[in-house]
Every structure is written in structure tokens, then in C-alpha cells.
Amino acid sequence: MGGFSGASQILSRVMSKYFRPWKIDEAQLLPPSVQDYVPSDHLSRFIVALVRETLDLSEFFGSYTSGLGQPPFDPRMMIALLLTGYASGLYSSRRIAKACEERADFMMIVAGDAPDFRTVSDFRKRHLQPLGRLFVQVLKLAEKAGLVRLGHVALDGTKIKANASKHKAMSYERMKKREAELQAEVEGWLAAAEAADAEEDKLHGSKRGDEMPDWVANKQKRLAKIQEAKAALEAEAKVVAEEEARRRAEAESKRKAEGRKKNGKTPAPVREEPEPKAQRNFTDPESRILLTKDGYIQGYNAQAAVDGEAQIIVAHGLTPSMSDHDQLVPMVDAIEAELGRKPTEASADSGYLSEANLRALSEREITAYIATGRAKHPAGARRKIGGPLTRAMQTKLKRTRWRSRYRLRKQIVEPVFGQIKQARGFRQFLLRGVEAVSAEWAMICTAHNLTKLATAA
């Protein structure tokens, strides 16, 4: 070892004439502050300062009332840790916990006292809804910083995978068939076991002789799951049928009151049973099979309204439905609810087009630019255009052509989804159920706005 050490010292002296010394074995003093681990303009420093000095976190602190047990981690530290993780493309609790041991920015946040992944996961589960509500606070800060003008807001949706496989779904038709098969198998075994009780007593001695083998127990569990999913689909179909019957009754009552004649064919009777192809997922029953440009996924339809000034997300939403129609009005109203004012203009693709939506924007005095069809040019779709407002929108888009304000949509909202899904790698939700996934999407939108706010600060 002595010879090796001497050779190393000689080599170091020779190399120092040409290279900067490699001080890997030299002991160093720690910086006077853990924040010196990272530059002053680093995103993590910005988030820490925001959490400590600006955000109202009383909702988090108020949930800690008991003085028993070990002291919990400071909620401010945990919030800064999660927000930095989401803004850096780290979403799982294991990856965040690992970063606390390997990355200087995360080591700075935890100040050398890193929580394990279960602590990170439990904190997120416990405070999921308050974490989602931080979106409004960050949005208002962005508005104060001049990053939100509400001159032109673009709306769009993107399909994101659920924490469930599409292969774990089953159609209603298949459920009925499989339910009958499993029921017959289980009942057949039970009947055979009952008929052979005497013989089983001889074989099993002190045991009852009717113990259920594992394969039967598993099939009973499967049968129970299928029956539960089947009942849920039937309940959903009943609610939809009742709503459709109510809507038809109101329309008929209005027609009679106005003295109008019936037009068109008589609609088919309301169907209370689910469609044979209606599916339900066993892992995340609230997610749905959605069509994307890359094929079908089991997922959710995440919505965002983005301001044209600095690509700040001013409203967000989430639905398991493939359709965007019902999302436009709630998103526009959410902007006013959160910022106290309405956008001047709003643009969206043809997925949001309907007479009701165009009328709603007109009533709110918001100038609309909504494509009337899926085509290279939004006004040039060759399909039947119905309704006076839709025809007027097509005319407006045709008249302005390349100068149309609709062209702003692609350069405002689509890059935001690119930054979230490509740059920060968010392609699948970690949580399950509409309520939990909605809060998770709110955190994603908050993290996006934080990156924009940090750049402008």
C-alpha cells in the first residue's frame, strides 16, 4: 500500500502541472448553510422560499392536533419536497426518497434528515386534497407577477393512462357469461362435496371434509368481483336512463306548450340495461377505455385552460369520459371563480363544439374560436353543419383564414401538454379513482405553473 500511495503522490505531482487537482480524498468543511448546496437561482431554492414565506399552509398545520408519538416532519419541508419532485419530473415516493440521498437540490430541502418513501407517500395521501388546492394560490401569484392576462385562453384535453391495465377490464356481455360459468363451477363442486360427506369423513378424519379447495375460493372471489362490477354498470346505466327519460319528458312538455308538431323519427325506447360492450376495470373502476392517436388506453381525460401570456394554466379539470363537450363551460367558469374575471377570448378544438357551448360563451361575453370540424383548416371540414351558432362560427373562421385567432390555440395549450408529458415525463397517474386522480392532476398543473413563475421571478 505504501508503494501504491507513493506512486499516487508522484502521479499527482506530475499531473498537477497539466490538470486541475482531483481532490477526491481531501476532507472538506460543510457549507455554513445547506442552501449553499445549490445555486441561488435554482428552482428548488425558489420553491423553498415560496413555501416558507408566501403560501398559506394553515390547512396542513391544522390537521396535526395530537402531541403523542414521534414528532412528524415539518409540513413545509414535505410540501417543498413534493412540489420540487413534481416540477423536476419525479413523481413516485420511492424516486423522491432516493433523490434525497443522491441529488443536491433534494438534500438541501431535507437538510440531511431525509424521510423514507413511505413517509412521503403517506403525507401525500393524507394531504392530497389540500395539495391540490395549492393550485389557486400559485395561480394568483402568477397573476400578480403579470403572467396572466386573460386576453386569450386556449382549452384542450389530453388522455393520460390510469394506474390500471386495460387488460383488467371486462365488458358487460362477458361479465354475464363469466358470472354464469363461475356460478355453475362453484355450485357443482359444492354439490359434489355434499354428496360425498360420508366418504370425506373417512379420508379427512377430524376435519369437516367440506373444506373449500383454493381453486374454488379463488373462483368465488372472482365471481364476487364480477358481480360487483356488473351491479355497478347496471346502476350507472339506470342513472343514465333516468336522466335521458327526464330530458325527453321536458322536451316533450316544452313542445306541447309551444304547440309545435313532432319532427323526425320517434326515438328508440330508453335502455336501462348497460350496452353489451360497456366495460368496467377491476383495478381502477372509475377509469375508462379511451382512444388516443397511439391507440386505446385505460385512462382519464385531463383538461387544462392555458393563458396566452406565459402559458400559465388558469383552470384544470379531469373526467373519465372520452368527450370534451361537457368540460368547456365548467373550465371557463372556474377561471372566473378563481381569478374574479373572465377571459376576453377562448379557443378550443372541435371536440368542444356544440350549440350549447357557443351560446354559453356568448352569454358570458367571451369571444369564441372553436373549430367546426376535424380538418387541416378548422373551418374547412366537409360535414353537415347544424345549428345557427355553429354555422356562424364556421363563417367567422373561414372569413379570417390564417389570420384567425383560432391559430393561437396550438401555440398556447399544446406546448403545455408537451412540457408536462415529454419534458417532465408525466404519462401515467399514480393514484386511483376520479377524486384522487383529480387532485394529482391539480398538483401537476401547480408544478407547471411553478416552473413558469420561477423563470419569470
N, C-alpha and C positions, 0 to 999 in steps of 0.2 A: 504493500500500500504506500510505503514511503517513497519508493521509486516512482510509482504512478503519480503521486502528489507532486514530486519534484518536476517530473516531465510536464505535468499540467501547468505548473507555475512558469516554467520556461516557455511553453507554448503560448501562455497568456501574455508574457512579456513580448514575445515576437509578434503575436497578432495585434497587440495594442498599438503597434506602430502604424497599422493599416486599418484597423476596425475599432469601433466603439467597444469598450469593455463590456463583457457579458457578466453582470453581477448577480448571477442566479443563486449563489451561495452566501451572498452578503446579507447580514441581518439589517433590517430597516425599522425605523420608528413608524408607528401608525400615524396617519394624519390627525391633526387636532380635532377634526370633525368628520364623522362618517360621510357627510355630504361632499367632502373633498374627493371621494372615490370617483365621482362623475363630474363632467363639466357643468358650469353654472347654467348653460342654455339647454341642458338635456331634458327630454320630455319627462323623465321620472322626477326631476327636481321641480318642474312646473306643476306636476300633479300633486306632489307632496305639499308644496306651498298652498295650492288651491284647497286641498283637503284640510289643512291646518288653520288656514286664515280666512277662507271665504265661504265654503259650503256650510249650510245649516245641517248638522248631523244629530240634532236633538232626538229625532225619531229612533236613531240607533242606540244612543246612550240611555234613552228612557226604557229600553227593553231589559236592561240589567238592573235588577232590583235586589236580588239575594246576595248576602255577604258571605255565604257558605262556599266551601270548596276553594280550589286554586284560583288565583286571580286570572281572569281572561286576558287575552291580548287586547291592546288598545284598539277600539273600533276604527279610529282614524288610520292606524297603520294597516289594518286589514283592508279597508276601503282603497287606500292608495295602492296597495299590493294588487288587488283585483283590477282596478282601473288601468294600472300600468300594464298588467298582463294582457288585458283585452286590447289595449292600444298598441301592444307590441306583437300581437298575433299569438299569444299564449292563453289558452282557454281552460285546459284541464287542470285540476288541482294538483295533479302529480307533476306536470310540467312547470307550474308556477313554483311549487315547493323545490323542485330541482334547480330552478333558476336562482333561488335564494342562496344556493350553495356555490353557484358557478358564475353568475353574472354580476358585475359590479353594481349596476343600477338597482337590481333587486336586493343585493347585500346591503346597499345603502339604506333602502327603505326599512328593512327589518333590523338594521343596526346590529347585525351579528347574532340576533336572537330569532332564528327562523322557525316559523310554525311548520308542523308536518302537513302532509297533503290532506289528511282527514280534517284537521282544524280549518284549513282553507275551504274545503268542501262543506263542512258543517256551517261555517259562517255564511257562506253564500246561500245555502238552503234556508237558514234561519232568517236572513235579512233580504231575501230575494225581492220582495215587493218594494221595500224602501230603496234598494239598489236601483231598481227600475225607475223609481220616481226621481232619482238624481238627474234624469234627463232634462226635466223642466228647469232646474237650477242652472245647469250648464248652458242650456239654450238661452236663458235670459242674460247670462254673462256674455255670450256671443253677440247678442243683440246690443248690449251696452258697448261692446268693443267695435260696433259698426259693421259686423259681419253679416247682419240680417237686415235686408231692406224691404222684403216682401213686394218687390216690384213685379217679379215673375217667379212663380213657383211651379216646378215640374213634379208630377206624380208618376210613380211606376211601382211595379211589384216584381219580386224575384223569388223563384222557388228554391227552397233550402231543404236539404234532407233532414228527416226526423231521426231521433235516436232509436230507430227501428228498421228492420229489413222489410222490403216489400214482399219477400217470400214468406213472411209470417202473417200474411193476410189471407182471408178466405171469403169467398163470395157467399151470398145468402143461399143461393141454389145448392152450392157444395155443402154448406152447413147443414141444410135439411137432410141431404143424402147421408153425410157422415154421421150425423146425430142418430139416424135410424140404424146405421151399421153398428156403431158402438153400443147402442142400447141393446141390440139383438145379441151381440157377443157377450156383454156383461150378464144379461139375463139368462143366456144359455149356460154360462158357467155356473151361475148361482143355482139354477135348476138341477144341473148335474150333481153339484155338491150336496144339495139337499137330498137327492135320491140315493146317494151313496154314503149317508151318515153312518150307518152301522159298520160298513167296511172301513171307513176313515177312522172310527174309534179304535179298531183293531190295529191299524197301521200307526196311528199317532199317539196312542197311549193317553197320557194326561192332557194332551192338547184337545181343543174342541173338535178339530177335524175339519172345520169350515173356514180356517184362516184363508184370507184372500191373497193369492199369489201377487207378486209385484206387477206382473203384466196387466192383471185386472185392475189393480189400484191405479196404475198409470192411465189406463183407458178410462177409468171413472173420472180422473182429474181432467183428462182431455174432453170427455163428454160434458163435464160441468162448465169448462171454459167455452166450449162451443155453444152450449145452451145460453150462457150469459151473454155472449156476443150476439147470438141470434135474437134474444129478447131485446137487446139494446137497439139493433137495427129495426126491429118491429116497432119499438117505441118512437124512434126517430121518424119512421115512415108515417106513423099515426099523427104525430105533431104536424108534419108537412101537409098531410091530407086535410087535417082540420083547418090549417091556415089557408089552404087553397079553396076549401069549401066556403070559408068565411069571405074570402076575396071575391069569389064568384057570386055569392049572395049579395054582397054590397054592390057589385057591378050591375046585377040584375035589378036590384031595388032602385039604383040610380037611373037605369034605362027606363024603367016603368014610370018613374017620377017625371022624367023629361019627355015621356011619350014617344020615344024612339022605337023603331022596329028592330028586330033581331037581324044582325048581319053575319054572314058566314055560316059555317057548319056548326052544329051543336058539338061542344067539346066532349071528349070521352069522359065517362064517369071517373070520379076521384078514386085513385087506387090507394087503399090503406095498407096493403102488404108491400114490403120492400121489393124493389126490382130484383130479378134473379141475379144480376151482375153486381148488385150493391155489395161493397166489401167492407170488412172491418179488420183492423190489425190487432193481433193479440198482445204485442209488446207495447205499442202506444195507440190505444183505440181511438184517440181523438185526431190522429194524423190521417192523411188521405193519400191515395194514389194520384199523383199529379203529372201532367205531361210537360216536359221541357224540350228544348231544342236537341238535347242529347238523349232523349228517351224518357221513359216513365221512372219516377222516383216515389218513394214513400216519404212524404214531407209536409211542409207548410208553405203558405204563400205570404211572404214578408213584404210589407208595404212601407214606402217612405215618400215623404213630400220634401223636396230639396229647394232651398232658396238659391236664386241665380247669382247672388252677390259673391259668395265664397264657398258654395257647395255645403252649406250647413243644413243638416236635417232638421226641419222645423216641426215635423209631425211623423209619427210612426204608427203602424198597426200590424196585425197578424191575423190570418184566417186560414182554416184548413181547406177552404173552398178554392177551386180552380179559377172561379170567376172573380174579376176585379170590379164588376158593376157596383156592388153594394159598398165599396170602400171609399169612393170619391167624396161623398158628402160628409161622412164622419171624419175623414182626414182634413178636409177644408175647415170644418167646424172646430176641430182640435187645434188648428193654428190660431184661430181667434180666441179660443178658450185659454190657451197658454200664453199668448203674446198680447191679447187685448185688441187686436186689429186684424183685418182681413187682407189677403194678398190682392194686388191690383189685377194680375193676370194669372191664369193657371193653364198648364198644358198637360196632356196625357195621351196615351196611345188609344187605339180603337177598342181595347178591352174595357175602357171606362165609358164608352159611348152609349147613351140612352136618352130618350126624350126627357125622362125624369131628371137625369143628372144635368142636362143642359138647362132645364128650367130652374133647377135648384141654384146653379151658378148665376143665372140671370137675376133671380130673386135676391141673391146676396150681392149683386152689383159687381161681380167678378167677371172680367172678360175671359171667355173660354177659347181654347185652341185644342180641340180634340179630334183626332183622326177619325175619318168616317169609314175607313176600311183598311185592311192589311195589304198595302201595296208599296211599291218603291216610292211613290209620291202619295202622301196621306189623303189627298183629295181625289186621286185618280183611280180608286178601286172600282172595278166594274161589277157592281152588285146592286140589287134593288135597294134604294134609299127610302126609308119610311119616316114619316113624321115631318112637320114643317120646320122644327128646330134643327133636325138632322140635315135636311136639305139646305137650310140657310148656312149651316156650318160648312157643308161641302162647297157651297158657292164662295164663302169667305176664304177658305183655304185655296181654292182654285184661283181666285182673283189676285191674291198676293204672291202665289207661287213660291219661288225661292226666297222671297223677302218675308215670308210668313213667320210670325213669332213662334209657330209650332216647331221650327227647326231648332229652337233653343233647348227643347226637351232632351235631345240626345246628348248635348254637351253639358247639361246640368245634372241630370239624375243618373244616367248610365255610368259615368265615371265613378260615382259614389259606390255603386254596387261592385264595380271593378276593384276599387280600393279595398272594400271590405272582403270580397271573396278571393281576389287574386293577391293583392299586396299583403293583406293580413291573414289570408288563408282560412277565413271562416266559411266552411262549406257544409257543416252539419251541426245541428243543435246537440247540446249535451243533456238537456233536461227533457222531460216528457210531460205531455198534457198541455192544452192551449194556454192555461193560466201561467204555468211555469215558463213555457217557451216564449210567451209574450213578454215576460219580464226579462228573459235572457236577450231577446231582440232589442229591448229598450237599452240594455247595457251595451250592446254592440253599437247602437246609434249614439249613445253617450260617449263611448270611446272614440268614435269617428269625429264627433264634434270637438272633443278634447284635443285631438291631433291638429285640427284646423285652428283652434283657439291658441294653442301653444305656438304655432307657426307665426300667427299674427301678433302675439304678445311681445 
